[in-house]
Amino acid sequence: PIDVVFVAVPYLAASGYGDFPMIYSHDEALAVAQQTSERTCALGGTARPVGRIGGAAAQLIAYAAESRSALICMTTHGRTGLARLWVGSVAEEVLRQAPCPVLVRRSLIPGAVSVPAQSPAGQSGGRPC
């Protein structure tokens, strides 16, 4: 199964910066992960939504270690200049510190939550669709 992890970063949500959703609670983060999980299921995959609160890179790295993930797939906004200096690069930090391989892809739609790659049908675990 695919674990769809959405991390709400409180200080970015509070600032209203750019395309970050205004999410403050674990339940709201879980709801966004659930929406993406449902799109994964529509493609024939199996998905398990996970919501986390905190620093995005730290939470993704911690979850990958806790769940013994085989691979992290994530998108990047590809910010440069002052935006990257102010927000930082979550993808770069995850690439450097993750306990497993990381596949990074540039987001096609700014601010969109990406649909994860299709999981082979018939795997056990996760949320059957």
Summary of the structure (lengths in Angstrom):
residues: 129
radius of gyration: 14.3
end to end distance: 11.2
largest distance: 45.4
contacts: 370
relative contact order: 0.24
helix: 38%
strand: 19%
